[in-house]
Amino acid sequence: MTHTSRRGLLAAIAASAAAVPLGTATAAPARAATSTGGAGAAGAGAAASGAAVDPLPGPGAARSAVTLPPLDASYFSQVALTAPLTATVLPGTPARTEVTSGGGRVALLTHGARSVLVAGPRRTFTENKRPFADDFGRTLPDTTLPAAQRKYWGTSPGGGSWSTLGPAATDYSVRPGTGVIALTTDYASRHASLRDDEITDVDVRSVARFDKVPTGAACSYALSFGYQDTHNNYRARLSFLTTGAVQLRVEKEVADAVTQLASPVALATAAPVGADWTIRVRREGTRIRAKAWRDDTAEPSAWAVDVTDGTFGKGRVGLRALADKGCTNLPVGLLVSRFQVDAANWAAPPSVTHGDWVRVLPEPFDGTWTAELERTVRGWAGSTAPDVLAHAAMFLAGAPAVTAGDGPAQGRQVLGDAGYGYLDPHGYRYEGADFHEYMGIGWTFPDGAHTGPSSKQTGNLDCSGYTRMVYGHHMGVPMAAGADTSGERIPRTSRDMADHTPGVLVDRTDGTAPPAADRLQPGDLVLFDADSGDDDPDRQIVTVDHVGIHLGTDATGRRRFLSSRKTVNGPTMSDLGGASLLDGTGTYATSLHTVRRI
C-alpha cells in the first residue's frame, strides 16, 4: 500500500499570556492521540534515581516552548480582511508575489514554491538545557585511531562532549558502564567537564567510587559546577581519608586559592572498599545546596550543606579527582558509573519571536493569483493551526509524545521529543534515522519503493530525516525513498536536497564565501558543508552534509535555524556543540552552502 502524508495532527496551540510548554499541545480529535509516556528526556534521570526533581525556577520549568500573546481581538483582525486583497509581483530573484490588505502584508508567495509566508499572531520559540544521564556505555579511547585523534571520555548522550584535562590524556578512559580517572601521581588535579559553558541553575549528581582505600594521604572526588577552568570553579567534594572515613566539603577555587563555603560534614567513619557514593548539587541563583550518600542507602531528605555564594555565574558541570600529596598506594582509580543532570537552565536560552507562519500549498505557485488562491490565503489569515514551524518545534527537548489515531501510522508516535541516532561501541551516534524509522515502521513510497524500519532508530531523526518528517510526512510534500533528481520529491539526503529539493533555489555560495541569503525566510531549508573531510578538492567537489529549517531572527538579532544534531542528540535551535546561527564565525555560519524554499 502507498502511504500518504499525515497533516493536521495537532489542534491550534492554546493562546496564553505565559509561556506554553510544548507539553500542553493536544492532538486533533480522531486524528491523533497524545501519550503521557513519551520519549522526552525530561524526567528520565529522576525516574532512574527514584527521587522527584522539582523544576528549577525561570526558563527551566519548560524545556522548550512556543509562546503566544493573550487571546484578544487582534487575533481576528486578519480573519475578516474586509479590504480587498491585492497581489503584487516584487522585484528580485526568486520571484515573489506579495498579498496585502489595507496596506498590510497578508502573505508572501514564491513563484515555483509551495511554502507560503503568512502573517499571523506573534509567537516566541525557546529551548532550554535538556536533562540527560551518562552511564558511560562505550569503550574509549578507540585505539584504532591515531593518538592525536583519540577521545578519552567522548560525548555524553545529549549533554555535550567531555573535556579531560591534566596531567596525562591516558589517565582517562571508558569501559562499558564506567568512566575511569586513574590517579597515577599525587598532588595533581584531574578534571573532566562537559563542554557547555552556559549552565546557571542546575540539579546535578554523580555516582562514583575509588577502587581502594588510600594510604599515606587522602583521595577525593568532586562534583564541579560553575566551572570556568581548572583554576576557577565550585565543587562539592568527597574526601576519602586513610582511616576509611568520608567527609563532604563544599568549596570554591578562585585563581587557585581554595575557600571552604561550609564546615566539613562527616558522612562515614569506616566506608567499605568499593562502595559507590552519590554527590548531588542543586544550585539556584546564588543558593548552593549539596548532599552525598553511600549508594546502597537511601538519599537523605535534607541537604547537608545550604550556603549562598555569587562568585561564579554560568559555567560547566563535571568532575574533579585528586590524590593528596603523600598518597603512597597509587595508582588509585576513580570509577564513575553515572553522571546525570536532572534539570538545568542556560544563562540565555535561545529565543526567536515573530509573526510569520509557514503554510504549504498543495501545488507550487505558478505566479498567477487566482480566486481559489485567494480563498486559501483568506482561510489561513489569523489561523493558529499548526504550521511548518509548529511541527518542527514539536520534536525539541521535552515535547510530548503524540500518536497517530488513524492512517498507516496508526498507534505510532508521530510527534514528540526526538533523538538523533543510536550509539556505536565508542559512543558516537549513527546517522540514518529517517521519518518512518522515528515511527518504527516501514514505508512504501509513491513510486513503489519500500524502505523497512530499523528497530534501533525508533524515536530518532537525523538531519534530513527531521526535514522530511516536517515537510514530507506532516506537511504533505512528496518524498523519494533515496536519491531523486526530478525536483518533485524530497530526496533522502542533504547532499541531494541541495540540488533537487522541490521548490526554488534562494541562494548559494560562490565557492569562497557563504551566501548572504538576504531574501531568507522562515521555513527555508539551509544546507551546509559542515564537514570538509568528505569533500574532494582534487575534483572540486563540495559535499553538502547537513540540513536545517530556518526559524527566524533571535533576540540578539541573529538568524537562527532548527536542525537535528549528533552532540545534542536530536532536533535543536540551541548552540550546544556549535551555534545554530547563520551569522558570525561559527561552524554553521561559515559553512552555509545553499538555501532552498520548498
C-alpha positions, 0 to 999 in steps of 0.5 A: 500500500502507498502511504500518504502524508499525515497533516493536521495532527495537532489542534491550534496551540492554546493562546496564553499570556505565559509561556506554553510548554510544548507539553500542553499541545493536544492532538486533533480529535480522531486524528491523533492521540497524545501519550503521557509516556513519551520519549522526552528526556525530561524526567528520565534521570529522576525516574532512574534515581527514584527521587522527584526533581522539582523544576528549577525556577525561570526558563527551566520549568519548560524545556522548550516552548512556543509562546503566544500573546493573550487571546484578544481581538487582534487575533481576528483582525486578519480573519475578516480582511474586509479590504480587498486583497491585492497581489503584487509581483516584487522585484528580485530573484526568486520571484515573489508575489506579495498579498496585502490588505489595507496596506498590510502584508497578508502573505508572501508567495514564491513563484515555483514554491509551495511554502507560503509566508503568512502573517499571523499572531506573534509567537516566541520559540525557546529551548532550554538545557535538556536533562540527560544521564551518562552511564558511560556505555562505550569503550574509549579511547578507540585505539584504532585511531591515531593518538592525536585523534583519540577521545578519552571520555567522548560525548555524553548522550545529549549533554555535550562532549567531555573535556579531560584535562591534566596531567596525562590524556591516558589517565582517562578512559571508558569501559562499558558502564564506567568512566575511569580517572586513574590517579597515577601521581599525587598532588595533581588535579584531574578534571573532566567537564562537559563542554557547555559553558552556559549552565546557571541553575542546575540539579546535578549528581554523580555516582562514583567510587575509588577502587581502594582505600588510600594510604599515606594521604587522602583521595577525593572526588568532586562534583564541579559546577560553575566551572570556568577552568581548572583554576576557577570553579565550585565543587562539592567534594568527597574526601576519602581519608586513610582511616576509611572515613568520608567527609563532604566539603563544599568549596570554591577555587578562585585563581587557585586559592581554595575557600571552604563555603561550609564546615566539613560534614562527616558522612562515614567513619569506616566506608567499605572498599568499593562502595559507590557514593552519590554527590548531588548539587542543586544550585539556584541563583546564588543558593548552593545546596549539596548532599552525598550518600553511600549508594546502597542507602537511601538519599537523605531528605535534607541537604547537608550543606545550604550556603549562598555564594555569587562568585561564579555565574554560568559555567560547566558541570563535571568532575574533579579527582585528586590524590593528596600529596603523600598518597603512597598506594597509587595508582588509585582509580576513580570509577564513575558509573553515572553522571546525570543532570536532572534539570538545568537552565542556560544563562540565555536560552535561545529565543526567536519571536515573530509573526510569520507562519509557514503554510504549504500549498498543495501545488507550487505557485505558478505566479498567477493569483487566482480566486481559489488562491485567494480563498486559501490565503483568506482561510489561513489569515489569523489561523493558529493551526499548526504550521511548518514551524509548529511541527518542527518545534514539536520534536525539541527537548521535552515535547510530548509524545503524540500518536497517530489515531488513524492512517498507516501510522496508526498507534505510532508516535508521530510527534514528540521529543526526538533523538538523533541516532543510536550509539556505536561501541565508542559512543558516537551516534549513527546517522540514518534515522529517517521519518518512518524509522522515528515511527518504527515502521516501514514505508512504501513510497509513491513510486513503489519503493519500500524502505523497512524500519530499523528497530534501533532508530525508533524515536530518532531523526537525523538531519534530513530525516527531521526535514522530511518528517516536517515537510514530507510526512506532516506537511504533505510534500512528496518524498523519494525513498533515496536519491531523486533528481526530478525536483518533485520529491524530497530526496533522502539526503542533504547532499541531494536536497541541495540540488533537487529539493522541490521548490526554488533555489534562494541562494548559494555560495560562490565557492569562497564565501557563504551566501548572504541569503538576504531574501531568507525566510522562515521555513527555508531549508539551509544546507551546509558543508559542515564537514570538509573531510568528505569533500574532494578538492582534487575534483572540486567537489563540495559535499553538502552534509547537513540540513536545517529549517530556518526559524527566524531572527533571535533576540540578539538579532541573529538568524537562527535555524532548527536542525537535528544534531549528533552532540545534542542528540536530536532536533535543536535551535540551541548552540550546544556543540556549535551555534545554530546561527547563520551569522558570525564565525561559527561552524554553521555560519561559515559553512552555509552552502545553499538555501532552498524554499520548498 
